[in-house]
């Protein structure tokens, strides 16, 4: 049986991996995404209060390099980015670094659906980018093979799963 490591990038206080990294070195007090757990558990991501949490900036290549160095040879790696990609200065650069330093076997991204959730997405001053299913697919397919995507939470969010 292949050992699997679940990494939650941008976890806040609701980390869903064996290893979690905060978004910008601060732990969030927001558990607003806990309603998504039912969708994420099928990918092996579940809330783990005992997870190791690293306070670092996931947009810093040094943080991702550090994570990559902690991954043992032969371990299957799954990465989760739940409600974080829309907050990043460079989603493209972030995915490029994830691919270069971690090279996950699978990647799961959840982000607001700008088609149906546009008002809340637009009004959140922390959101630097908005995604539709097509734009998220286009971005992720630059680095990974998109396996599936579907709408969750009454079509308010997009869940995309991709791999090498």
LUMDO-914632 format. One line per field, with one value per residue: residue number from 1; y, z, x of N, C-alpha, C in turn. Coordinates in nm, 4 decimals. Each point is the difference from the previous one (the first is absolute). Layout:
REM residues N
pos <- [NUM  ...] .
n_c2 <- [Y  ...] .
n_c3 <- [Z  ...] .
n_c1 <- [X  ...] .
ca_c2 <- [Y  ...] .
ca_c3 <- [Z  ...] .
ca_c1 <- [X  ...] .
c_c2 <- [Y  ...] .
c_c3 <- [Z  ...] .
c_c1 <- [X  ...] .
//
This chain:
REM residues 164
pos <- [1  2  3  4  5  6  7  8  9  10  11  12  13  14  15  16  17  18  19  20  21  22  23  24  25  26  27  28  29  30  31  32  33  34  35  36  37  38  39  40  41  42  43  44  45  46  47  48  49  50  51  52  53  54  55  56  57  58  59  60  61  62  63  64  65  66  67  68  69  70  71  72  73  74  75  76  77  78  79  80  81  82  83  84  85  86  87  88  89  90  91  92  93  94  95  96  97  98  99  100  101  102  103  104  105  106  107  108  109  110  111  112  113  114  115  116  117  118  119  120  121  122  123  124  125  126  127  128  129  130  131  132  133  134  135  136  137  138  139  140  141  142  143  144  145  146  147  148  149  150  151  152  153  154  155  156  157  158  159  160  161  162  163  164] .
n_c2 <- [-0.1175  0.0951  0.0547  0.0659  0.1158  0.0464  0.0937  0.0808  0.0628  0.0843  -0.0785  0.1067  0.0071  -0.0196  -0.0385  -0.0413  0.0050  -0.0858  0.0806  0.1093  0.0893  0.1000  0.0928  0.0757  -0.1141  0.0140  -0.0462  -0.0424  0.0797  0.0030  -0.0607  0.1052  -0.0698  -0.0147  0.0709  0.0255  -0.0313  -0.0065  0.1050  0.0508  -0.0596  0.0049  0.1119  -0.0385  0.1065  -0.0094  0.0689  0.0476  0.0044  -0.1221  0.0541  -0.0259  0.1172  0.0390  0.0960  0.0149  0.0608  -0.0558  0.1316  -0.0337  0.0009  0.0724  0.0419  0.0117  0.0579  0.0651  0.0211  0.0349  0.0619  0.0245  -0.0056  -0.1143  -0.0602  -0.0120  0.1190  -0.0374  0.1114  0.0397  0.1001  0.0721  0.0758  0.0182  0.0690  -0.0229  -0.0688  0.0350  -0.0339  -0.0804  0.0577  -0.1252  -0.0314  0.0599  0.0984  0.0057  -0.0239  0.0911  0.0701  -0.0205  0.0164  0.1082  0.0387  -0.0177  0.0326  0.0472  -0.1160  0.0728  0.0849  0.0484  0.0734  0.0780  0.0648  0.1233  -0.0292  0.0699  -0.1089  -0.0821  0.0158  0.0657  0.0208  -0.1180  -0.0589  0.0824  -0.0186  -0.1162  0.1001  -0.1167  -0.0019  -0.0481  -0.1221  -0.0100  -0.1133  -0.0359  -0.0973  0.0739  0.1128  -0.0641  -0.0628  0.1136  0.0614  -0.0887  -0.0014  0.1158  -0.0584  -0.0266  -0.1275  0.0734  -0.0611  0.0929  0.0557  0.0511  0.0393  0.0642  -0.0289  -0.0687  -0.0515  0.0264  -0.1260  0.0089  -0.1294  0.0098  -0.1176  0.0051  -0.0450  -0.0728] .
n_c3 <- [0.0000  -0.0875  0.0668  0.0591  -0.0529  0.0863  -0.0934  0.0987  -0.1168  0.1006  0.1018  0.0462  0.0780  -0.1214  0.0442  -0.1236  0.0570  -0.0376  -0.1028  0.0718  -0.0940  0.0825  -0.0275  0.1060  0.0633  -0.0262  0.1156  -0.0868  0.0411  -0.1316  0.0409  -0.0777  -0.0253  0.1278  -0.0588  -0.0460  0.1292  -0.0153  -0.0732  0.0977  0.0863  -0.1087  0.0150  0.1202  -0.0132  0.1270  0.0750  0.0246  0.1188  -0.0181  -0.1123  -0.0633  0.0598  -0.1202  0.0786  -0.1214  -0.0950  -0.0384  -0.0112  0.1093  -0.1095  0.0944  0.0262  -0.1287  -0.0140  0.1138  -0.0449  -0.1188  0.0766  0.0550  -0.1301  0.0593  -0.0500  -0.1062  0.0586  -0.0021  -0.0714  0.0892  -0.0814  0.1026  -0.0809  0.1208  -0.0896  -0.0838  -0.1106  0.0381  0.1056  -0.0891  0.0177  -0.0067  -0.0298  -0.1140  0.0610  0.0764  -0.1024  -0.0612  0.1130  0.0104  -0.1300  0.0107  0.1142  -0.0246  -0.1218  0.0364  0.0505  0.0960  -0.0584  0.1117  -0.0823  0.1023  -0.0776  0.0359  -0.0361  -0.0787  -0.0576  0.1036  0.0370  -0.1110  0.0596  0.0626  -0.1158  -0.0666  0.0958  -0.0148  0.0734  0.0638  -0.0812  -0.0462  -0.0052  -0.1084  0.0274  -0.1253  -0.0198  -0.1067  0.0721  0.0998  -0.0834  -0.0648  0.1163  0.0607  -0.1166  0.0375  0.1159  0.0010  0.0035  -0.0458  0.1135  0.0849  -0.0270  0.1086  0.0016  0.1120  0.1163  -0.0577  -0.0655  0.1291  0.0025  -0.0481  -0.0242  -0.0075  -0.0627  0.0212  -0.0961  0.0172] .
n_c1 <- [0.0842  -0.0319  0.0998  -0.0987  0.0375  -0.0893  0.0154  -0.0325  -0.0023  0.0197  0.0359  0.0588  -0.1058  -0.0426  0.1199  0.0133  0.1168  0.0962  0.0229  -0.0034  -0.0224  0.0192  -0.0881  0.0066  0.0172  -0.1284  -0.0412  -0.0864  -0.0940  -0.0003  -0.1080  -0.0125  0.1097  -0.0311  -0.0955  0.1231  0.0128  -0.1300  0.0292  0.0726  -0.0813  -0.0752  0.0714  -0.0413  -0.0770  0.0388  -0.0826  0.1215  -0.0599  0.0516  -0.0421  0.1115  0.0031  0.0366  0.0440  -0.0464  0.0631  -0.1130  0.0061  0.0642  0.0755  0.0623  -0.1228  -0.0302  0.1180  -0.0211  -0.1235  0.0456  0.0873  -0.1179  -0.0239  -0.0314  0.1052  -0.0768  -0.0125  -0.1263  0.0038  -0.0916  -0.0348  -0.0402  -0.0720  -0.0497  -0.0672  0.1009  -0.0224  -0.1216  0.0739  0.0536  0.1181  0.0477  -0.1266  0.0379  0.0650  -0.1081  -0.0833  0.0716  0.0014  -0.1312  -0.0088  0.0764  -0.0582  -0.1290  -0.0359  -0.1179  -0.0431  -0.0570  -0.0822  -0.0507  -0.0752  -0.0335  -0.0857  -0.0334  -0.1221  0.0795  -0.0483  -0.0082  0.1254  -0.0288  -0.1151  -0.0065  0.0304  -0.0774  -0.0900  0.0602  0.0432  -0.0035  -0.1067  0.1133  -0.0543  -0.0737  -0.0620  -0.0115  -0.0879  -0.0298  0.0016  -0.0602  -0.0818  -0.0140  -0.0077  -0.0759  -0.0651  0.0511  -0.0354  -0.1292  -0.0315  -0.0984  -0.0297  -0.0417  -0.1148  -0.0458  -0.1248  0.0322  -0.0546  -0.0974  0.1023  0.0212  0.0460  0.1225  -0.0108  0.1312  0.0095  0.1307  0.0801  0.1086] .
ca_c2 <- [0.1175  0.1230  0.1012  0.1234  0.1201  0.1036  0.1335  0.1061  0.1276  0.1114  -0.0681  0.0710  -0.0861  -0.1180  -0.0813  -0.1279  -0.0832  -0.0444  0.1136  0.1168  0.1251  0.1158  0.0780  0.1098  0.0016  0.0242  -0.1004  0.0573  -0.0466  -0.0262  -0.1388  0.0140  -0.1021  -0.1335  -0.0671  -0.0681  -0.1223  -0.1183  -0.0135  -0.0159  -0.1270  -0.1045  0.0139  -0.0267  0.1206  0.0191  0.0883  -0.0680  0.0965  -0.0321  0.0146  0.0924  0.1244  0.0849  0.1385  0.0476  0.0572  -0.1018  0.0585  0.0065  -0.1247  -0.0660  -0.0798  -0.1188  -0.0790  -0.0664  -0.1093  -0.1013  -0.0718  -0.0849  -0.1126  -0.1178  -0.0675  -0.1060  0.0404  0.0657  0.1297  0.0689  0.1389  0.0691  0.1463  0.0267  0.1427  0.0740  0.0422  0.1313  0.0999  0.0046  0.1034  -0.0633  -0.1408  -0.0705  -0.0223  -0.0940  -0.1349  -0.0340  -0.0397  -0.1270  -0.1044  -0.0105  -0.0369  -0.1067  -0.0943  -0.0902  -0.0958  0.0586  0.1355  0.0341  0.1433  0.0480  0.1456  0.0485  0.0005  0.1396  0.0065  0.0036  0.0590  0.1175  0.1142  -0.0236  -0.0067  0.1369  0.0834  -0.0416  0.0777  -0.0877  -0.0758  0.0691  -0.0628  -0.0712  -0.1125  -0.0767  -0.1351  -0.0007  0.0685  -0.0827  -0.1136  0.0511  0.0274  -0.1225  -0.0893  0.0394  -0.0742  -0.1312  -0.0527  0.0138  -0.1280  0.0300  0.1243  0.0106  0.1057  -0.0475  0.1018  0.0664  0.0630  0.1194  -0.0284  -0.0918  -0.0954  -0.0537  -0.0984  -0.0160  -0.0838  0.0114] .
ca_c3 <- [0.0000  -0.0132  0.1023  -0.0559  0.0810  -0.0360  0.0330  -0.0139  -0.0185  0.0263  0.0849  0.1123  0.1175  -0.0341  -0.0825  -0.0431  -0.0500  0.0961  0.0082  -0.0430  -0.0049  -0.0024  -0.1234  0.0079  0.1294  0.1073  0.0052  -0.0091  0.0986  -0.0762  -0.0364  -0.0896  -0.1048  0.0568  -0.0681  -0.1182  0.0401  -0.0588  -0.1357  0.0011  0.0620  -0.1032  -0.0554  0.1072  0.0803  0.1070  0.1058  0.0916  0.1008  0.0400  -0.1152  0.0123  -0.0717  -0.0214  -0.0272  -0.1070  -0.1137  -0.1061  -0.1250  0.0090  -0.0522  0.1040  0.0817  -0.0777  -0.0092  0.1302  0.0008  -0.0933  0.0614  0.1083  -0.0573  -0.0166  -0.1298  -0.0107  0.0650  -0.0864  0.0589  -0.0399  0.0456  0.0039  0.0087  0.0203  0.0159  0.0158  -0.1272  -0.0363  0.0844  -0.0301  -0.0922  -0.1288  -0.0032  -0.0980  0.0624  0.1097  -0.0553  -0.0574  0.1122  0.0536  -0.0918  0.0048  0.1283  0.0682  -0.1042  0.0576  -0.0846  -0.0242  0.0476  0.0106  0.0219  0.0188  -0.0061  -0.0326  -0.1392  -0.0323  -0.0793  0.0878  0.1288  -0.0396  0.0895  0.1187  -0.0472  -0.0328  0.1203  0.0904  -0.0396  -0.0003  -0.1254  -0.1059  -0.1252  -0.0033  -0.0924  -0.0492  -0.0253  -0.1184  0.0242  0.0920  -0.0808  -0.0883  0.0805  0.0565  -0.1083  -0.0404  0.0808  0.0381  -0.0777  0.0759  0.0007  0.0082  0.0653  0.0175  0.0895  0.1308  0.0886  -0.0763  -0.1162  0.0400  -0.0063  -0.1000  0.0469  -0.1129  0.0382  -0.1087  0.0317  -0.0902] .
ca_c1 <- [-0.0842  0.0769  -0.0268  -0.0535  0.0150  -0.0962  0.0504  -0.1002  0.0684  -0.0900  -0.0972  -0.0611  -0.0145  -0.0791  0.0882  -0.0563  0.1080  0.1003  0.0900  -0.0761  0.0751  -0.0883  0.0105  0.0962  0.0652  -0.0965  -0.1046  -0.1337  -0.0975  -0.1215  -0.0299  -0.1145  -0.0027  -0.0189  -0.1111  0.0526  0.0689  -0.0623  0.0522  0.1454  0.0374  0.0142  0.1346  0.0947  0.0247  -0.0972  0.0489  0.0906  0.0456  0.1368  0.0897  0.1126  -0.0289  0.1164  -0.0352  0.0854  -0.0708  -0.0004  0.0489  0.1455  0.0566  0.0805  -0.0918  -0.0344  0.1229  0.0108  -0.0976  0.0466  0.1118  -0.0533  -0.0742  0.0838  -0.0069  -0.1002  -0.1249  -0.0980  -0.0334  -0.1225  0.0017  -0.1285  -0.0035  -0.1423  -0.0285  0.1250  0.0603  -0.0544  0.0666  0.1431  0.0474  0.0254  -0.0412  0.0831  0.1304  -0.0201  -0.0124  0.1299  0.0849  -0.0516  0.0436  0.1462  0.0582  -0.0734  -0.0411  -0.0999  -0.0697  -0.1318  -0.0219  -0.1421  -0.0192  -0.1370  -0.0021  -0.1337  -0.0434  -0.0314  -0.1229  -0.1178  0.0348  0.0775  -0.0143  0.0826  0.1383  0.0411  -0.0001  0.1073  0.1184  0.1159  0.0042  0.0728  -0.0426  -0.1272  0.0087  -0.1139  0.0509  0.0868  0.1276  0.0784  0.0469  0.1042  0.1190  0.0573  0.0443  0.1355  0.0961  -0.0517  -0.1116  -0.1241  -0.0727  -0.1425  -0.0390  -0.1448  -0.0463  -0.0446  -0.0583  -0.1068  0.0650  0.0733  0.1428  0.0532  0.0980  0.0756  0.1009  0.0960  0.1156  0.1144] .
c_c2 <- [0.1248  0.0981  0.1289  0.1131  0.1046  0.1346  0.1024  0.1331  0.1137  -0.0377  0.0866  -0.0913  -0.1274  -0.0882  -0.1364  -0.0923  -0.0505  0.1157  0.1197  0.1234  0.1140  0.0815  0.1065  0.0090  0.0280  -0.1078  0.0692  -0.0511  -0.0377  -0.1481  -0.0026  -0.1070  -0.1400  -0.0750  -0.0758  -0.1342  -0.1252  -0.0244  -0.0344  -0.1320  -0.1110  0.0060  -0.0212  0.1206  0.0126  0.0839  -0.0815  0.1016  -0.0226  0.0138  0.0941  0.1225  0.0844  0.1406  0.0542  0.0553  -0.0997  0.0563  0.0156  -0.1324  -0.0757  -0.0890  -0.1283  -0.0902  -0.0790  -0.1185  -0.1140  -0.0837  -0.0925  -0.1227  -0.1154  -0.0599  -0.1112  0.0319  0.0687  0.1277  0.0547  0.1396  0.0573  0.1497  0.0384  0.1471  0.0798  0.0568  0.1385  0.1141  0.0239  0.1096  -0.0565  -0.1467  -0.0837  -0.0340  -0.1000  -0.1427  -0.0474  -0.0473  -0.1301  -0.1150  -0.0206  -0.0605  -0.1164  -0.1130  -0.1002  -0.0968  0.0480  0.1356  0.0237  0.1484  0.0262  0.1514  0.0465  -0.0008  0.1418  0.0141  0.0163  0.0713  0.1329  0.1136  -0.0158  -0.0025  0.1411  0.0858  -0.0389  0.0668  -0.0824  -0.0813  0.0846  -0.0512  -0.0642  -0.1080  -0.0512  -0.1428  -0.0035  0.0655  -0.0793  -0.1202  0.0437  0.0227  -0.1303  -0.0913  0.0400  -0.0866  -0.1441  -0.0456  0.0103  -0.1302  0.0219  0.1336  -0.0004  0.1099  -0.0624  0.1163  0.0833  0.0835  0.1274  -0.0176  -0.0972  -0.0938  -0.0614  -0.0962  -0.0260  -0.0892  0.0220  -0.0491] .
c_c3 <- [0.0000  0.1100  -0.0689  0.1000  -0.0522  0.0495  -0.0295  -0.0064  0.0146  0.0983  0.1021  0.1207  -0.0293  -0.0952  -0.0284  -0.0555  0.1121  0.0299  -0.0586  0.0037  -0.0070  -0.1267  0.0076  0.1374  0.1162  -0.0052  0.0024  0.1139  -0.0692  -0.0335  -0.0988  -0.1071  0.0548  -0.0652  -0.1245  0.0347  -0.0645  -0.1422  -0.0002  0.0597  -0.1029  -0.0688  0.1060  0.0843  0.1033  0.1085  0.0990  0.1003  0.0409  -0.1144  0.0321  -0.0855  -0.0046  -0.0304  -0.1017  -0.1121  -0.1146  -0.1358  -0.0009  -0.0501  0.1037  0.0893  -0.0750  -0.0202  0.1292  0.0074  -0.0893  0.0581  0.1112  -0.0520  -0.0252  -0.1387  0.0047  0.0657  -0.1030  0.0692  -0.0605  0.0599  -0.0102  0.0101  0.0077  0.0335  0.0278  -0.1326  -0.0436  0.0791  -0.0389  -0.0995  -0.1394  0.0047  -0.0967  0.0612  0.1138  -0.0529  -0.0621  0.1107  0.0647  -0.0871  0.0084  0.1301  0.0708  -0.0966  0.0531  -0.1035  -0.0292  0.0682  0.0010  0.0334  0.0164  0.0035  -0.0294  -0.1510  -0.0344  -0.0820  0.0925  0.1322  -0.0200  0.1010  0.1254  -0.0380  -0.0242  0.1257  0.1005  -0.0444  -0.0006  -0.1275  -0.1076  -0.1376  0.0192  -0.1061  -0.0384  -0.0168  -0.1181  0.0281  0.0966  -0.0736  -0.0878  0.0767  0.0442  -0.1093  -0.0577  0.0683  0.0287  -0.1022  0.0866  -0.0131  0.0060  0.0671  0.0115  0.0996  0.1286  0.0770  -0.0749  -0.1147  0.0348  -0.0116  -0.1129  0.0714  -0.1230  0.0545  -0.1204  0.0462  -0.1011  -0.1387] .
c_c1 <- [0.0894  -0.0414  -0.0459  0.0186  -0.0975  0.0531  -0.1088  0.0739  -0.1007  -0.1081  -0.0725  -0.0061  -0.0772  0.0813  -0.0586  0.1087  0.0871  0.0944  -0.0739  0.0896  -0.0996  0.0248  0.1083  0.0648  -0.0924  -0.1058  -0.1352  -0.0868  -0.1301  -0.0124  -0.1162  -0.0065  -0.0232  -0.1162  0.0461  0.0634  -0.0578  0.0509  0.1487  0.0452  0.0163  0.1357  0.1076  0.0344  -0.1105  0.0634  0.0829  0.0534  0.1453  0.1004  0.1145  -0.0293  0.1267  -0.0503  0.0994  -0.0847  0.0050  0.0396  0.1522  0.0577  0.0836  -0.0871  -0.0356  0.1211  0.0197  -0.0965  0.0467  0.1130  -0.0454  -0.0736  0.0958  -0.0204  -0.1048  -0.1333  -0.0892  -0.0472  -0.1283  0.0048  -0.1410  0.0236  -0.1475  -0.0202  0.1268  0.0493  -0.0494  0.0651  0.1460  0.0350  0.0221  -0.0409  0.0850  0.1367  -0.0077  -0.0073  0.1310  0.0955  -0.0451  0.0496  0.1519  0.0520  -0.0700  -0.0356  -0.1025  -0.0576  -0.1413  -0.0089  -0.1505  -0.0075  -0.1487  0.0080  -0.1425  -0.0254  -0.0453  -0.1272  -0.1209  0.0247  0.0722  -0.0080  0.0862  0.1477  0.0539  0.0150  0.1085  0.1295  0.1284  0.0139  0.0685  -0.0393  -0.1362  0.0098  -0.1379  0.0514  0.0976  0.1352  0.0881  0.0584  0.1178  0.1311  0.0668  0.0547  0.1363  0.1061  -0.0403  -0.1042  -0.1247  -0.0777  -0.1502  -0.0202  -0.1507  -0.0316  -0.0518  -0.0608  -0.1039  0.0554  0.0777  0.1513  0.0314  0.0962  0.0647  0.1037  0.0886  0.1145  0.1103  -0.0345] .
//
